[in-house]
Amino acid sequence: MSAFFRVAWHVMRKDLTVEVRSKEVLLTTLFFAVSVVLVFSFAIVREGRAPDDVAAGILWVAISFSGTLAMGRTFERERYNDTLRALILAPAERPAIYTGKLLGLLLLLGLVEIVLVPLIGLLFNAPILAYPGMLAALLLLGTLGFAAVGTLFAAMLVRVRSRDTLLPVLLYPITIPVMIAGVRGTAALFQAAPDESMARFWIALLIFWDAIFVTLALWTFEPVMTE
Amino acid sequence: MNSDFERLAVVDVARHYGRRKALSQINFTCASGEIVGLLGPNGAGKSTLLNILATLLAPSIGRVEYGERTVADGGAEVRARIGMLGHDLFLYPELTARENLSFFAQLYGLSDIPTIVRAALERAGLADRGDDFVSGFSRGMRQRVALERALLHEPRLILLDEPFTGLDQASASALVARLRERQRAGCMVVVATHDLDVADGLLTRAIYLKNGRIVGTDTDSRGLADRYRRAINNSGGDKPFLSADLSAEALRAKVEAPGAKVEGLSKS
């Protein structure tokens, strides 16, 4: 088991080192996510007020769209010099390679969310500090479920010509349960009278879906990477 | 069971993509200390065959035996004994040469990585450029780093896909010298190339491929160009020109015999 986490750690550290040097994925993802939030705020917010529950929806739209962009770009890098083949040729457990890629992507999306959440709070008057622990749990679990499936699909599609089109087409329908749970849970916290028990329910549902998605992704990564 | 192996056997391997046959009825062996060349025009199936040998592709039919094992018997242990240099170099341009080598050494679970990486950089002639980004290297320098990356874990089976592409004469000679050194160490080397000038004199055996089929084999390493042209040009239609019997039955009879040698394949 220690070899598994050692490999995952090295893959994640390599991805972050490459990203720190190029800043390509972080900057494009962040720019895209902030643009989405700004466009919605210009369209929806009137006299400093936004309709109920809109802030949660926009937050998750920004996360899912920018996350899809980050997934594609992360694996595009591995395709460019065919390094993905070198990774899967290594005697390391292939699910460990998947885990490393997933952790690297989660960290990147976490950085994007650190900027997005205060922006949503500012532009939509969302009470982001009312239940910070529960909001963080919703974001972490929702992003994990979304990224778990996305990392698997992005790896599967890396050699497919129409990968940029196929990734969202495959990803969004399957991750709908995670998106619904994320939006409804966040909306429960952002409403005028926050519903803590409802947020807890959606967090529990996210844990359930995450367990399914992560297990399935770990299980299927090895066969899908062997053509 | 020891994960090392002394012999590679490709038995009746075929690979189909839908109705297109990329490889058909491929049979050959490679013994310790051999350098086998896969020679053929573009689209002959050389890279597909290398990917199958590297365990990156599963054959549609047939099997590859790594000593007593197949990939199904011990995937990770088999992969640990394979080193591959692809046509793309499997290097991260945003990392330095040292970081690239260290990363792959970590993936292979090697110990004393700084010493191994230092030695690899010295062999690549890049001891003083180890902390430079790979993106700033010439093709020849990248190729040398990539070769050392493939050999970091001292693999038993070395697979090279067009390794001489874009190399000047000095770099090609250095690559040949390194392969000979690995050959003397008892490694099996399989090289896919259409650079017959460099392959001439290097290979212990040449296998000619055309349209996914073996159309000839050759154990004389000198003067490959003429025989290559003859094998490729004479191999139209259903009846391939073969300079050796590579049928599955002949192969099995030979490889299952004690002390079997590749050169022992019966002449047709």
HADDOCK unambig.tbl for C-alpha pairs under 7 A between the chains (distance, minus, plus):
assign (segid A and resid 7 and name CA) (segid B and resid 107 and name CA) 5.96 0.50 0.50
assign (segid A and resid 18 and name CA) (segid B and resid 94 and name CA) 5.72 0.50 0.50
assign (segid A and resid 18 and name CA) (segid B and resid 95 and name CA) 6.72 0.50 0.50
assign (segid A and resid 21 and name CA) (segid B and resid 94 and name CA) 6.86 0.50 0.50
assign (segid A and resid 81 and name CA) (segid B and resid 88 and name CA) 5.54 0.50 0.50
assign (segid A and resid 81 and name CA) (segid B and resid 89 and name CA) 6.27 0.50 0.50
assign (segid A and resid 81 and name CA) (segid B and resid 90 and name CA) 5.46 0.50 0.50
assign (segid A and resid 81 and name CA) (segid B and resid 91 and name CA) 6.39 0.50 0.50
assign (segid A and resid 82 and name CA) (segid B and resid 88 and name CA) 6.01 0.50 0.50
assign (segid A and resid 82 and name CA) (segid B and resid 90 and name CA) 5.47 0.50 0.50
assign (segid A and resid 83 and name CA) (segid B and resid 90 and name CA) 4.36 0.50 0.50
assign (segid A and resid 83 and name CA) (segid B and resid 91 and name CA) 6.26 0.50 0.50
assign (segid A and resid 86 and name CA) (segid B and resid 90 and name CA) 5.86 0.50 0.50
assign (segid A and resid 89 and name CA) (segid B and resid 56 and name CA) 6.81 0.50 0.50
assign (segid A and resid 89 and name CA) (segid B and resid 79 and name CA) 6.21 0.50 0.50
assign (segid A and resid 90 and name CA) (segid B and resid 79 and name CA) 6.29 0.50 0.50
assign (segid A and resid 90 and name CA) (segid B and resid 80 and name CA) 6.56 0.50 0.50
assign (segid A and resid 90 and name CA) (segid B and resid 107 and name CA) 6.42 0.50 0.50
assign (segid A and resid 90 and name CA) (segid B and resid 108 and name CA) 6.11 0.50 0.50
assign (segid A and resid 91 and name CA) (segid B and resid 76 and name CA) 4.34 0.50 0.50
assign (segid A and resid 91 and name CA) (segid B and resid 77 and name CA) 6.50 0.50 0.50
assign (segid A and resid 91 and name CA) (segid B and resid 79 and name CA) 5.23 0.50 0.50
assign (segid A and resid 91 and name CA) (segid B and resid 80 and name CA) 4.94 0.50 0.50
assign (segid A and resid 91 and name CA) (segid B and resid 108 and name CA) 6.18 0.50 0.50
assign (segid A and resid 92 and name CA) (segid B and resid 76 and name CA) 6.68 0.50 0.50
assign (segid A and resid 92 and name CA) (segid B and resid 107 and name CA) 6.25 0.50 0.50
assign (segid A and resid 92 and name CA) (segid B and resid 108 and name CA) 6.72 0.50 0.50
assign (segid A and resid 226 and name CA) (segid B and resid 56 and name CA) 5.85 0.50 0.50
assign (segid A and resid 226 and name CA) (segid B and resid 57 and name CA) 5.95 0.50 0.50
assign (segid A and resid 226 and name CA) (segid B and resid 58 and name CA) 6.90 0.50 0.50
assign (segid A and resid 227 and name CA) (segid B and resid 56 and name CA) 6.90 0.50 0.50
assign (segid A and resid 227 and name CA) (segid B and resid 57 and name CA) 5.13 0.50 0.50
assign (segid A and resid 227 and name CA) (segid B and resid 58 and name CA) 6.27 0.50 0.50
